[in-house]
């Protein structure tokens, strides 16, 4: 896996009181307060590893700022990002299925804050709060849809469109137009050669959608970037919103 010097997206830690996690904010007030009483606020450090495939899950995380990258190991040398978790989601959802080991590598891509709860306590709360269990099952379904969409996107779409999609997904969670990320890291996330990322980023920059300089990307035209992205970005976002509003 890449280390802290390889250029992952960096969002400065937030020092103020954490904002709401959207999953928890959607719960009935009494249920939300009960659940939050058992959580602690923790700082997610840039490049911190929160889970490894096959390892026992000790905590669940509900980010309130920043984001967590989920990657699958392709072989001994390569990995591919298959999902992102920000304030719209949680890490540790496999516990809902009774599975106590992590399925993917989870790494902090954007530093920030999260609400954390020990796994045994979380499982007890699932039994005590039916609304929480039902709501998180819908989130788990939305996550499965996103994973499937990412698999199809990786196979069928060109690097330029996939890069635009990745930037949009990261932009959604970073809450900032400024992203610090190298071509090496983008190649790692997208599962392509570095030269492919360079060409794709150059195209987006020539279209004045982004500005790229020495590992620093600025989103200049959000609407234009959405037009340049493949349909997978909008499809996954629509599926999430449709599923979670029920």
SULDAJO-V164623 format. One record per residue. N is the residue number from 1. SS is DSSP state (@ for helix, = for strand, . for the rest). PHI is phi as a letter, one per 40 degrees, with the letter a starting at -180 (none if undefined). Layout:
BEGIN
n=N ss=SS phi=PHI
n=N ss=SS phi=PHI
END
This chain:
BEGIN
n=1 ss=. phi=none
n=2 ss=. phi=c
n=3 ss=. phi=b
n=4 ss=. phi=c
n=5 ss=. phi=c
n=6 ss=. phi=c
n=7 ss=. phi=g
n=8 ss=. phi=c
n=9 ss=. phi=d
n=10 ss=. phi=b
n=11 ss=. phi=b
n=12 ss=. phi=d
n=13 ss=. phi=d
n=14 ss=. phi=c
n=15 ss=. phi=c
n=16 ss=. phi=c
n=17 ss=. phi=c
n=18 ss=. phi=c
n=19 ss=. phi=c
n=20 ss=. phi=c
n=21 ss=. phi=c
n=22 ss=@ phi=c
n=23 ss=@ phi=c
n=24 ss=@ phi=c
n=25 ss=@ phi=c
n=26 ss=. phi=c
n=27 ss=. phi=c
n=28 ss=. phi=d
n=29 ss=@ phi=d
n=30 ss=@ phi=c
n=31 ss=@ phi=c
n=32 ss=@ phi=c
n=33 ss=@ phi=c
n=34 ss=@ phi=c
n=35 ss=@ phi=c
n=36 ss=@ phi=c
n=37 ss=. phi=c
n=38 ss=. phi=c
n=39 ss=. phi=b
n=40 ss== phi=b
n=41 ss== phi=c
n=42 ss== phi=b
n=43 ss== phi=c
n=44 ss== phi=c
n=45 ss=. phi=c
n=46 ss=. phi=d
n=47 ss=. phi=g
n=48 ss=. phi=c
n=49 ss== phi=c
n=50 ss== phi=b
n=51 ss== phi=a
n=52 ss=. phi=b
n=53 ss=. phi=d
n=54 ss=. phi=g
n=55 ss=. phi=c
n=56 ss== phi=c
n=57 ss=. phi=c
n=58 ss=. phi=c
n=59 ss== phi=b
n=60 ss== phi=b
n=61 ss== phi=b
n=62 ss== phi=b
n=63 ss== phi=c
n=64 ss=. phi=b
n=65 ss=. phi=a
n=66 ss=. phi=g
n=67 ss== phi=a
n=68 ss== phi=b
n=69 ss== phi=c
n=70 ss== phi=b
n=71 ss== phi=b
n=72 ss== phi=b
n=73 ss== phi=c
n=74 ss=. phi=c
n=75 ss=. phi=a
n=76 ss=. phi=c
n=77 ss=. phi=b
n=78 ss=. phi=b
n=79 ss== phi=b
n=80 ss== phi=a
n=81 ss== phi=c
n=82 ss== phi=b
n=83 ss== phi=a
n=84 ss== phi=b
n=85 ss== phi=b
n=86 ss=. phi=b
n=87 ss=. phi=c
n=88 ss=. phi=c
n=89 ss=. phi=a
n=90 ss=. phi=a
n=91 ss== phi=b
n=92 ss=. phi=h
n=93 ss=@ phi=c
n=94 ss=@ phi=c
n=95 ss=@ phi=c
n=96 ss=@ phi=c
n=97 ss=@ phi=c
n=98 ss=. phi=g
n=99 ss=. phi=c
n=100 ss=. phi=b
n=101 ss== phi=b
n=102 ss=. phi=c
n=103 ss=. phi=c
n=104 ss=. phi=b
n=105 ss== phi=c
n=106 ss== phi=b
n=107 ss== phi=b
n=108 ss== phi=c
n=109 ss== phi=c
n=110 ss== phi=b
n=111 ss=. phi=c
n=112 ss== phi=i
n=113 ss== phi=b
n=114 ss== phi=a
n=115 ss== phi=c
n=116 ss== phi=b
n=117 ss== phi=b
n=118 ss== phi=c
n=119 ss=@ phi=d
n=120 ss=@ phi=c
n=121 ss=@ phi=c
n=122 ss=@ phi=c
n=123 ss=@ phi=c
n=124 ss=@ phi=c
n=125 ss=@ phi=c
n=126 ss=@ phi=c
n=127 ss=@ phi=c
n=128 ss=@ phi=c
n=129 ss=. phi=b
n=130 ss=@ phi=d
n=131 ss=@ phi=c
n=132 ss=@ phi=c
n=133 ss=@ phi=d
n=134 ss=@ phi=c
n=135 ss=@ phi=c
n=136 ss=@ phi=c
n=137 ss=@ phi=c
n=138 ss=@ phi=c
n=139 ss=@ phi=c
n=140 ss=@ phi=c
n=141 ss=@ phi=c
n=142 ss=@ phi=c
n=143 ss=@ phi=c
n=144 ss=@ phi=c
n=145 ss=@ phi=c
n=146 ss=@ phi=c
n=147 ss=@ phi=c
n=148 ss=@ phi=c
n=149 ss=@ phi=c
n=150 ss=@ phi=c
n=151 ss=@ phi=c
n=152 ss=@ phi=c
n=153 ss=@ phi=c
n=154 ss=@ phi=c
n=155 ss=@ phi=c
n=156 ss=@ phi=b
n=157 ss=. phi=b
n=158 ss=. phi=c
n=159 ss=@ phi=c
n=160 ss=@ phi=d
n=161 ss=@ phi=c
n=162 ss=@ phi=c
n=163 ss=@ phi=c
n=164 ss=@ phi=d
n=165 ss=@ phi=c
n=166 ss=@ phi=c
n=167 ss=@ phi=c
n=168 ss=@ phi=c
n=169 ss=@ phi=c
n=170 ss=@ phi=c
n=171 ss=@ phi=c
n=172 ss=@ phi=d
n=173 ss=@ phi=c
n=174 ss=@ phi=c
n=175 ss=. phi=f
n=176 ss=. phi=a
n=177 ss=. phi=c
n=178 ss== phi=b
n=179 ss== phi=b
n=180 ss== phi=b
n=181 ss=. phi=a
n=182 ss=. phi=c
n=183 ss=@ phi=c
n=184 ss=@ phi=c
n=185 ss=@ phi=c
n=186 ss=@ phi=c
n=187 ss=@ phi=c
n=188 ss=@ phi=c
n=189 ss=@ phi=c
n=190 ss=@ phi=c
n=191 ss=. phi=g
n=192 ss=. phi=b
n=193 ss=. phi=c
n=194 ss=@ phi=d
n=195 ss=@ phi=c
n=196 ss=@ phi=c
n=197 ss=@ phi=c
n=198 ss=@ phi=d
n=199 ss=@ phi=c
n=200 ss=@ phi=c
n=201 ss=@ phi=c
n=202 ss=@ phi=c
n=203 ss=@ phi=c
n=204 ss=@ phi=c
n=205 ss=@ phi=c
n=206 ss=@ phi=c
n=207 ss=. phi=c
n=208 ss=. phi=g
n=209 ss=. phi=c
n=210 ss== phi=b
n=211 ss== phi=b
n=212 ss== phi=b
n=213 ss== phi=a
n=214 ss=. phi=f
n=215 ss=. phi=g
n=216 ss== phi=b
n=217 ss== phi=b
n=218 ss== phi=b
n=219 ss== phi=c
n=220 ss=. phi=c
n=221 ss=. phi=b
n=222 ss=@ phi=c
n=223 ss=@ phi=c
n=224 ss=@ phi=c
n=225 ss=@ phi=c
n=226 ss=@ phi=c
n=227 ss=@ phi=c
n=228 ss=@ phi=c
n=229 ss=. phi=c
n=230 ss=. phi=c
n=231 ss=. phi=c
n=232 ss=@ phi=c
n=233 ss=@ phi=c
n=234 ss=@ phi=c
n=235 ss=@ phi=c
n=236 ss=@ phi=c
n=237 ss=@ phi=c
n=238 ss=@ phi=c
n=239 ss=@ phi=c
n=240 ss=@ phi=c
n=241 ss=@ phi=c
n=242 ss=@ phi=c
n=243 ss=@ phi=c
n=244 ss=@ phi=c
n=245 ss=. phi=c
n=246 ss=. phi=c
END
